Amino acid sequence: MTLDDVRLLFEFIGGLGMFLYGMNVMADGLQKMAGGRMKRMLGQITDNRLLGVLLGAVITAIIQSSSATTVMVVGFVNAGILTLSQAVGVIMGANIGTTITAWLVSMSEWGEVLKPEFFAPVLIGIGAFLLLFAKKERKKEAGVILAGFGILFIGLSFMSGAITPYKDAPIFGQIFTVLGSNPIFGILAGVIVTGIIQSSSASVGILQTLAMNGVVTWNSAIYITLGQNIGTCVTAMIASAGAHRTAKRAAAIHLSFNVIGAVLFGIVMFIVFSINGQWAASTITSTQISIFHTVFNVVNTIVLFPFANKLVALSGKLVREKKEEKETLEEEIRSHLDTRLLENPSFAIETAKREVIRMGELALSNVKLGRTAVLENDPEAVKKVFSNEKTIDFMETALTEYLVKVSSLSLMERQSEQVKNLLYTVNDFERIGDHAENIAELAQTKIQGDIRFSPMGREDLEEIFACALGSVENAVEARRSETAEAIRQVVKYEDQVDSLEEDLRDKHIARLANNECRASHGVIFLDIIGNLERVSDHALNVAGYVKDEM
């Protein structure tokens, strides 16, 4: 090996590194910039599977990575955002969307102006300028995307330049003759390379770079491309490890969809190449690889689309249910707060918001149970409050840990504000739960001492309970819907509780002075209305955080 050979080897390795790094940087920037749009898109997914396919294709085309899309889908299924029936359409669409990268790579063959070395440097220059001097966060993200795009193409140029002197070397012909003559070897080569670099877009790009130098045959390119579509499933399979069983089934759907398609196309193309050996052994261009890659994924989706429910059923057989296993509520919460979603801050925040709302609903339920325990002397309601309070405490810990992880991500200013407010909201909902527990303890004392409030006292408690519950209900609704009307209702109910608490305290002291009730009864009464006043204060805090975001 001469010094020139070593230089070209280094050039190829460096080019490959720049290509993979550029693709990663570009995809990361696109995910951050398009996070809000993707959240809205996935929010539109219903059981209309065709819509799921379209959205899967669009989202993958935007973020330039089917692996990233399928990993997100696994995370969404694990978090309960998507069902398997909805996920299967998105997975099919992701395979179509990933073909965009192949078309970008093949642009080099469309004319001098579209060659990487022509416009890539200016993209890097503009991207660097935006990163260094832009003040707005979205412009900085655009700079990241442009720089990544340029580095990707410079890497392709380096790889292509390093291969050019060896395009007539016999080794290339021998390798691709073996891979083309044996479909299994060709497919395995595609699976292994893609599995190692965990990106079908990147592995197809490498194949296209070789094709630009005229060293890749039709039959070898077809089989390798089919293997690359199987290899891209490795990322989703790794992502599903340790996830909920339903998430594992989503990864199994992705794998079975790509394997079935590769097997069907592999058989058809083997027959075609056997009939026309001359065509099979001829060289393929980068653009022709893009065409086949697109045709394969579109046709595969069309063929298997009617059998989507069968794929879901097959995933159930591949990942079987264990009857003896029953997921606890804590395990369910942990699975919903999936760290895989941290890859996309918008979705991570949305998932946290869903669980915060769930925590608020549980705190609201405890206030209602506290009312039942006090007014109905119900010991079962007291027990239920104590049980729910343990879950609320667990949710506070889990959500705080998760939101701290989210806060350490690269967030936009608005997202940072949301995370901060969600952390505050978690604390306020936990405090509402604590006050509900205090009320349950007071109810327990009341039941054990067989204490009865006067009709007037009972009526007063019913009135303040109704207002306190109204404040918490609307606080949860404000967090869910982010509407001004819900915030106004919280303020209204909180004012009523403050006024009632002061009025009822004065009335009760007057009753004590007139010996209309016992002092021991009065202490419980006053403690209950004091806790309800603080419940409404925390509800007002929650509404205030939502108002800050509007």
N, C-alpha and C positions, 0 to 999 in steps of 0.2 A: 504494500500500500504506500503510495507516494504522499508527499506533503500536500499536493493538490487534492488528492482523494480525501485526506483528513479534513482539509478546509471545506470541501463540499459536504462531507458528513456533518461537520459542525453547523454548516449553513442550513442543512435539512433539519437537524434537531432544533436549531434556533427558530427556524421558520415554523416548525410544528408547534413549538412552545408558544410563539406569538399568535399563531392561529387559534390554539385552544384558549389562551389567555384572553385574546381579543373577543372570542365568542362568549366567554364567561362574563367578561366586563360588560359587553353590549347587552347580553341577556339580563344581567343584574340591573343595569340602568333602565332597561325597558320595563322590567317588572315593577320597579319603584315608581316610575313615571305613570305606568298604566294601572297601578294597583287599584285606584278608585274605580276606574272604568271596568276592570275585571270583576270587582265586587258587585257592581250594578248588573253586569252581564249575567253572572252566575245567580244573582237574585231573581233573574227573569226565568230561570230554568224551571219548568214544570214537568209533568209526565209526558210532554210532547217531545219524543225522542229525537225527531228531526231537528227541532230547535237546539237540542243539546249537541247534536253533531255540528251544526253551524257555529254555535258558540265555542265549542271545543276547537274548531278549525281557526276561528278568528283569534281567540286568546293565544293559541300556540303560534300563529303567524305574528302576533304582536310581540310576544316574549321570546320568540325564536328558539323554543326548546319544548319538544313533546315530553321529554323526561321531566322537566319542571312542571308541566301541566298535569301529568299523571301522578306525580308525587303530591301535588296540591289536591288532586281528586281523592287520593288515598287519605290525605289529612282531613278533607271535608267529610268523607264518609265516616271516618273515625270520630269526627267531632259531631256527627249527626246533622251536618248542614245539607248533605246530599244523601239520597237513597241509592241503593245499587242500581235500581231501574233508571234513575236519572243519570248516574255516573257512566253507565255503559255508552250512552250517546256521546258524552263529552270525550271519552277515551277514543271512540271511533274518529271523532272530529280532529282530535290531537294528531293522529297519524297523517291526516290530510294537511293540516297546518304546518307540520314540520318540513314539508317539501319546499317551502319558501326559501329556506337556507340553501338548498341545492341549486335553485334558480339564481340566487345571488352569486354563488361560486361560479356558475357557468357563464356569467356575464363576460368573463375574460375572452370568450370565443366570439363575442358579438361585434367586435370592432376595437380599434386602437384606443378610442376615447374611453371605453368601458374597462380597459385593462387596469388591474389593481395599482400598478406603479404610476399610472397617470393621475388618478384622483385621490388615492389613499393618503398621500402626504398632506394634502390640503385639509382633509377631514380630521387628521390628527392635529394639525395646526389650529383649526377652528375649535376643536374639542378642548385642547389645552388652554386656549385663550378664554373660553367660557368658564372652565374649571378654576382658572387663576383670578379672573377679574369680574365674573358675573356675581351679583349680589343676591339675586333671586334663586331660590333652591331649585325650581323647575329648570332654569337655564343651566345650572350646574349639572343636573341630571342629563340634560340634552348634550352637554359637553362630554359626559362619561360615555354616552351612547355613540357619539361621533368618533371619539378617540378609540373605543373598542372596535367599531366598524373598520376604522382605518388600520389598526394594528392587525386585525383579522386578515385583511387583504394583503398587507405587507408580508405577513407570514406565509400566505399562499404563494406570493411572488418568490419568496426565498426558497420554499419547498420546490416549486416548479423549476427554478434556476439551478438548484442542486441536482435535480434528476436529469435535466436536459442532456448533459454530456454522456449519460449512460443509457439513453433511451434505446440504443441499438444493442445493448449488452444481452447476451444469450440468457442470462439468469432470469430476466423479466419474462421472456417468452416461455421459459421452462416452468416458472411458478404459475403463470396464468393459464398455461396449457393443462397443468395438473388440476388446478382449481376449476377450470372450465369443463374438463372431461368428466369430473366426478362431482355431481351436485352436492353430495354430503360434505365433501371437503370444502367446497366453496361456501356453503351455508355456515359451516363450523368456523371458517376463517372470519366471516362477517360477525358471527356471534361473539367470538373471542375478542376481536379488536374493539368492537363496540362495548362489550362488557367491561373491558379494561378502562377505556376512557369515559364510559358512561354517557355517551352522547351519539345518537345515530346521525345527527346533523354533522358532527365533527368527523365521524368515520366515513360518511358519504363524501364529505368535502375532501378528505385525504384521497379517496378512490378517484374522485374527479380530477385532482391534481395530477395523479398518475395518468389518467385518461388524456389530459391535455398534451402529454408528451407522446401519445400514440403507443403506449405499451400495454393497454388493457384490452382484452378481447370481449366480445359480446357475451358469450356464455359465462365467463368467469365474473364479469360485472353484474350480470343478472342474479347469479347464485349468491355472490357476496352481498349484494343489496338486500336480498331476501333475508340473509342471515343477520344483517345489520338491524332490520326491523324486529327480529327476535331479541337481539342483544340489548336493544334499548329498554327492554322490560326489566333488566337487571336492577336499574335504579329504583323502579317502583317496588320490586320484590324486597330490596334492602330496606326501603322506606316503610314497608308494611311489617317488618320484623318487630315484634313486641307490641304491635298495634292490636286493636280490637279485631275480633274474628271477621266482622263485616268489612273492615279495611283490607284484610288479607284477601278477601274474596274479590275486592275491586282490583287488586294487583293480579289475581288469578284470571280475571276477565281480560285484562290487558294482555297477559301472556297467551291465553288460549286464542284470543282474537288474532294476534300476530302469527302464532304458530300455525293455526288452521289456514290462514291466508298464504303463508310462505309455502306450506305443503302443497296446496292446490295450485298455486302459480308455478312452483318448482316442477310439478308433474307435467303441467301443460308446456312449459318452456323446454323441458327435457325432450318431450316428443317433437316439438318444433325444431329444436337444434339437431335431433337425430335425423330428421327429414332433410334439413338444409345445413349440412356440416360446414359448407363454405362461409355462410353468413355467421355461423356460431364462432368460427375462428377469426373472423375479421375484427379490426379494431373499432372501438366505440369512442365517441366523443363525450366531453363533459355535459354538453347540452342534451345528448341522447340519454345519458344516465338520469338527468333531471326529468326528462319526459317519462322514462320508465318508472322512476320513483313515484311520480305523481299518478300515473295511470294505475300502478299497482295499488296504491293506497285508496284511490277513489273507487276502483272496481271492487277491491276487497270490502270496503264499507257498503257498497251497493249490494253485493252478494250476501253479506252476513247481517245486514240491517234487519231483514225480516226475522232473523233467528236470534235477535237480541235477548229475548226472554230465555231462550235455550242456553245462551252463554251464561246468564245469571244462574240458571239451574245447574249448569256444569260447574260453576264456581262453588256452589253449595256442596257438590260431591267431592270436589278437590280439597275444599277446606270444610270439613264436617263439623257439625254442632255436637258439643259434648253435653248430654242431658244433665249430668251431675253438676255442671258448672253454672253458677248463677251470679251475674255481675251485681256487686253491691253498688249503692248510690255513690259512695266515695270513688269506686273504680270507674263508674260512668263519668263522673266529673273530671277525673284525671284523664280519661281517654278523650273527652271533649277538649280539654286544654292541651291539645296536641302540639308538641314542640316542632313538628314538621311545618306547621303553619307559620313559624317564625321566619321561614324563607320569604314570606310575603307579608310585610307589616300590616297592610290594609285588612287582610283576612284574619291575621292574628288579633287585631284590635276588635274586629267585628265578632269574632268568636268569644273574646273576653267579655264584650258587651252583652252577648246573649246569656252568658253564665252569671254576670252581675245582675241582670234582670231576673234571672231565675232565683238568685239569692234574695232579691227584693221581694219576690212573690212569696218565698218561704217565710221571710220576716213578717210580711203582711198576714200570712196565714196564722202565724203565732200570735199576733195582736188579736185576730178574730177569735182564736182559741182561748186567749186570756179573757176576752169578753164573756165567752160561754162559761168559762170556769168561775168567774166572779158572779155573774148574774144568775147562772143556773146551778151553782154549787156542784159542778161536774168534775169529779176526780180524774176521769179518763182524759178530759181536755188538758188537765194539769200535766199528766204523764206525757201526752203528745207534745206539749210545749217543750218539756225537758229533752225529749228525744230529738225534736227538730232543732233545738238550740245547739246540740252537738254537731249536727250537719252544717248549720250556719257558721259555727266556729271553724269547722274543717274547710268550708268554702272560702272563708276569709283568708286562711293561710295559703290555700292552693292558688286563689286568684291573685293575692299579693305577690307570691313567688313568680307567677306567670307574667303579671304586668311589669314587674321589675325587669324580667328578661326582655320583654317587648320594649321597655324604655331604653335599653342599652343598644337597640338596633338603630340603623340610620333612618331617622324619622323626619318628616316634614314638620314645620312649626305647628300646624293644625293638629297633626297626629300626636305630637308631644303633649299638646294641651288636652287632647282626649284621654290619653293614658293617665295623665296626672289627675284629671277629674274622675276617671273610673276608680283610681286608687282611693281618692277621697270618698267616693260613693260606697265602695266596699266597706270602709270604716263606718260610715253612717248607717248602712243597712245592718251591720253587725251590732251597733249600738241600739238600734231599734229592737233587734232580737234580744239583747240584754234586758231592755226595759220590759219587753213582753215576758221574759223569764221572771223578772221581779214581780210583775203583776200576777203570774201563775203562782209564785211562792206566797204572795199575799192571799190569793184565793185558797191555797192549801191551808194556810193558817185559819182562814175564815171557815172552811169546811170542817176542819178538825175541832174548832172551838164552837161549832154550830152557831155561828154569828149570823144574824139576819139584819139587813138594812131596812130602814123604814121605807114605806112606799115613796116618800118624797126623795129620800137618798137614792133609791133604786132608779127613779125617773131621771134624776140628775146624772147618774152614772151612764145611763143609756144615751143621754144627749151628748155627753162629752166623748163617749166611746165612738159614736157615729161620726162626729167631726174629726176625731183623731184617725179613724179608719179611712175617712174621705181624703185626708191629707196624704196618707201613705199610698193609697190606691192611685191617686193622681201623680204622686212622685214616681212610682214605678211606671205609670203610663207615660209621663214626661220623658223618662229615660229611654223608653221603648220607641215612642213615636216622635220625640223631639218637637212637640207642638207647643205654641204659646198658650193655647187654651188650657192645656193640662197644668202648665206652670201657674197660670192665673188661679186655677181651682185650688192648687196647693196653698197659695198665699191666702186665699179666702178662708179655707178651712183652718189654717194655722192661726189666723187672726181670731177666728171664732173660739178655738181651743184656748188661746191665751185669755180671752175675755171670760170664757166659761170657768176656767181654772181659778181665776181671781174671784169671780162672783160666787162660785160654789164653795170655795174656801171660807169666804165671809159668811155665807149662809150656814155652813156647817158649824162654824165657831159659835154662831148665834144659837143654833140648836143645842150645842153643848152647854152654853151658858144658861139656857132655859131648861136643862135636864131632860131634853127630849130624846137624847141618845147617850150611850155610855162612851166614856173617854177611850176605852180600848177599841171600840168599834170605830171611833172617830179617827184614830191613828191610821187604821187600815184604809179608810175612805180617803184621807188626805194623801197617803202614799200612792194610792192608785191614780188619783187625778194628777199628782205630781209627775208620775211616770208617763202618763198620757201626754202631758204638756211637753215633756222632753222628746217623746216619740214624734210629735208634730214638728218640733224644732229640727230634728234630724231630717225629716221629710222635706222641710223647707230648704235645708242645705243641699239636698240632692237636686231639687228643682233649680236652685241657684247655679249649680255646676252645668246643668243642661243649658240654662240661659246664657252662660258665658260662651258656649260653643256656637250659639246661633248668630 
